Amino acid sequence: METSSQERVAVGVDSLLRMSALYREVMLRQIRVLQEASSVTEFIAGEVDTFHSMHAVWHLLEIIYLTTNLPGLSTSIVPYFMEWLNLNFPAPLAEDGQQILASADLALNSELWPYMKKLALRGHVSVLANTLERVAPELSAQAAKWARDIAKTARNMPLGSSEETAGSFNGRWRRWSEELQNMATAIASLQPSDDVALESLNTVVDIMRGDADTISEEGESWQDILGALLLYSEPTAQADRLPGLAGVVVEQFQAAEFSVLDRALVALLNYELPEFLVFCNQIDPWLSAHMADLMDHISILDVCRAAFAVDPREHYLLALGEIYVGHENLWQVGLDYLGLGGVAKCVMVEYAVRIPLESDAKARQVLGMCKKYGLAAAVDRIHRQLGRQQWRRGRLGAAIAHFAEVGDRASIGLICDQLWDQYLASGVLAYGPVVDSVMAAGLSHERLLFLVRFRDFHESYKAKQFVEAGGILLAILESEIAPPYAVADLLVDAIPLLEGDVLVFSAEQTLELMRCAEALVQSQFPGRCGVCT
């Protein structure tokens, strides 16, 4: 969903809604995976709670700012709010209902009527009607009659549609509410004090007719009460009605006892968006980063920008990136978040170069990410770092390759010097595989070329192809690809060719060798003792 600050583009509400639904589906899938774990540890249980909280927050923001803003749909938030409530805080649980209905003496089950009151509070009117008809035969005659009547009325609860006018729906709803009011009056007049069924039926009717006192008394949470009041008292309420109604409901509870999730949800309902983001961050930094990004897309983040000292979207994306970039497996995601947050390249460079490089494969991945975000300075530093590591490990070919990527010719020259010194010390020309590997990659460096050409000389000499060997040796000297300190060694290697029985050098070539020797003496360069085998 995120795009970098340099690539911000307008995204339609319908597209945002589809993306939001995909994010929520991933969260729900993760919850299912965690719950199906063979051993639910304390850590897994905590992860489940976190994902539940993130989904509840995300879903509520979605229905307030996206779902009810889709063109062509009813703007009433009530059906979407009830869907949110029953998905994220399901009650009563289906398995509890099955256990209650399976009891031998259903009417005598102490859990039956609390279960039906909860069904009414949550708007599960079809299940409520079925349960009332199921228990009716076991009730007194009066209670059975009213149970069946309430079940019939519950099934006739008006449902709005985009094709119906608000006036038509409100008329149907008013008539349905009046029918419930008449029922409540009739039941109250008949109710004997010792008939628990009639008393409970009256409570169910009071809930369905939207009696605020009954709903507040029966609701176990502020979510229960707010949902029932919306459903039965203000079925056509729009999103802008939430702050006022939520404020009245929340006042009935001790705010000090609220969880962080409660605080985040209440802040969102009250349009207190800066506080909402702070609470989201307490739930999980991933949530605050994505909520800030989504809020930016739907143009409601400016309120937070005025309250924060820094841009909240960039701040939370940066904070999340900092967490992930140091993670063994999520460092790539961390760099992505840093890039999305509009972090300055110089800052991203510092994060990138601190990523541990445990393997060549990971080093390639890190370099690829740096190139993706144009972090040239990081690429340079990482190649140099890898080059030094490989050098210390004796992998000189790999070291040269890294130094070549950033044009560090000085370090390449030093490695070539090391190879030459090893040859002089041992008398064994063993650097062939190293120079072959880097030369095959197309690397051009005068020191590497010198080593290659000297090896050619060495092989020709060993094969007793003295004329060819002399030509190679002279070409090395004339092209000046040899380092100054190696000239003396080359001249020493030329002596056997000059003294042999085969004429190797012409007079002109011999003069060239003498010129090189004279130049060496004039430069007063301390020569070294060469070995030619």
Secondary structure, DSSP 8 states (H G I E B T S, - for coil): ----GGG-----HHHHHHHHHHHHHHHHHHHHHHHT-SS--HHHHHHHHHHHHHHHHHHHHHHHHTGGGSTTS----HHHHHHHHHHHS--S-HHHHHHHHTSSSGGG-TTHHHHHHHHHHTT-HHHHHHHHHHHGGGS-HHHHHHHHHHHHHHHT-----TTS-HHHHHHHHHHHHHHHHHHHHHHHHH--TT-HHHHHHHHHHHHHTT-HHHHHHH-SSHHHHHHHHHHHH-TT--GGGHHHHHHHHHTTS-GGG--HHHHHHHHHHTT-HHHHHHHHHHH-HHHHHHHHHHHHHTT--HHHHHHSSS-HHHHHHHHHHHHHHTSTTTHHHHHHHHHHTT--HHHHHHHHTTS---SHHHHHHHHHHHHHTT-HHHHHHHHHHHHHHHHHTT-HHHHHHHHHHTT-HHHHHHHHHHHHHHHHHHS----HHHHHHHHHTT---HHHHHHHHHHHHHHHHHTT-HHHHHHHHHHHHHHT-S-HHHHHHHHHHHHHHHHSSS--S-HHHHHHHHHHHHHHHHHT---------
